[in-house]
Amino acid sequence: MRNIVFGLLIVFCAFLSCRQDEDELQKIDQIINMYMQNGSGRDLFHKKKDTSYFTYSMNDVNGITDNAPVSSSLKATADSTLFIEYIAGAKRVGLDTLDPNNKTYHSVITVRLLKMLNNTILDTINDKLEIQYRWTPSLFEVSKVYYNDTLRFTKTPGSPNVVTIVK
């Protein structure tokens, strides 16, 4: 009798070890590269001799406090074009969360641009950046980006999240 119970226990353990793990990894695509240029295509962040340039700061509108800075970094391409790389940091608020397999979230960020010339502030511009995200069990991605309530980016599968703002 003891051998039968032991044999059934081994068969049961073998059965459990043969089952497949159905949990898939979720793909996350949330990095945004934001370029800012003037009407003639000049990079607004690049400091050139005798030319004004911009510095920036980002603040989370939905943050816990009034002053909730959002982390980002100024990066450069191979041709020295500067862009803001935003990875994450702003609070995401649900827009459409009724369907448990397809949810929409958004973050709202104020972008403060300081126009500089010879380390002197010439102008301050406060703009609004809204990022919409799509969540499914297998994917979390940026779906749309609005800048000052104007749609500037819509996700195309397989492409990077590059937003160009013309000021």
N, C-alpha and C positions, 0 to 999 in steps of 0.2 A: 504494500500500500504506500509506503514511504517513497518507493521508487517511482510510482505512478504520479504522485504529487510533485516530486522533484522533476520528472520528465515534462509535466504540463507547465511547470514554472519556467523551464528552459525554452519550451516552444512559445510561451507567451512573451518572454523577453526577446526572443528572436523576431517575433511578429512586430513588436514595438520598435525594434531597431531598424526594421526594413521600411517603415513608413517614411514618406518624403516630407521634407520641411516645406510647407506651402507659403511661408512668410517670405515675401520678396523685399528687397531693399528699396527704399524710396529714393528716387533721384531728386536731388536738390539743385536748382538753377536760380540763384537769387543775386548774383553779382551784376551790378549795373556800371557801365562806363559812360560817363556823361561829359560830352565835349561842349564847350561854349565858345562861340566865335561871333565876330561882327558880320555885317552884310557882305563884306568883301572876302570873308573866309579867314580873317586873321584870328589866331588863337588869343582869346581875351586874358588868359592866365600867364602868358609868356611875357616876361619883363624884357623890353627892348629899350635901347637908348632913346631918350627924349620922347617916349611914347607911354601913354597911360596903360595900366594893366589892372586886373582885378584880384583881390583876395576874397576868400569866402568863409562862411561858417554855416553849419546846418543845425537846426533845432527841431526836436520832435514836438509837434502840435499836441499829440495825444499822450505825451509823457506824464509822469507822475507829478512833476513840478513844472512851474512856468519856464524855468530854464533847464531843459533836458537836452544837452548837446548830443548830436548823433556823430558817431565816429565815421570818418572817411579819410581818404588819402589822395593827395595829388600825385599822379603818376605821369610818366612820359612814354610816348611811343618811340620807335627807332629814329624817326625824323624830328624828335624833340617837341612834338605836339603834346601839350599838357591836357590831362583830363582828370575828372573826379572819379575815383573808384569807390563806390558804395557797396558794401557787402551786406550789412544788416545792422540793426541797432535801434531802429524806431519801432514803437509799439504797433502791432498789427491788430486791427479791429475788424470783426466780422461784418461783411456786407450781406452776403447770401450764404447762410450756413444751414439751410433746411435740408438739403440733399446730403446725406452722410458720406457720399462717395464723390462729391464735387462741390467744394466750398470756395467762396471768394472772400479774400481779406484785403484790407488796404492800410497803408501808412501815409500820413500827411506830415510833410517836413517843410519848414520855412528855410529858404536859402537866402542868406544875407550876403550880398555882393558889395564890396567896398572898392570903388574906383580910386586908384592910387596914381600919383605922379610925384616922383622924387620923394617917396615915403610920406607924402601928404595926402590925406583923404579928400578927394574932390566930390564924391557923390556916394550915397548909400542907397542900395536898391534891395527891397524885400520882396521876394518871389515865393510862390507856393509850388511844391513838388508833391504829387500824389502818385504812389506806386500801388498798383493792384496786383495781387497774387492769386494764383489758382492752386488749390490743393485737391489732390486725389490720393487714394491709398498708395499709388505707385509714383506720384510726381508732385513736387512743390516747385512752382516756377513763377517768375515775373510774367504777368500777362499783358499789362498795359501800363504806360507811364504818361501822366498828364503834367504839363508845366504851365502854371497860371491858367488852369482849367482848359487848356488846349491839348488834345491828344497828340503826343509826340512820338509814341512807340507802341506797336502792337507785336506781340511775340509771334515769330515764325519758327516752327519746330526745327531744332538743330542749329539755329543761328545764335550768335552772341547777343547780349542785351546792350546795344549801343544806342545812346540817345544823343542827338546833336541839337543844341539850342542856339538859335541865331538871335542875338540881341542888337 
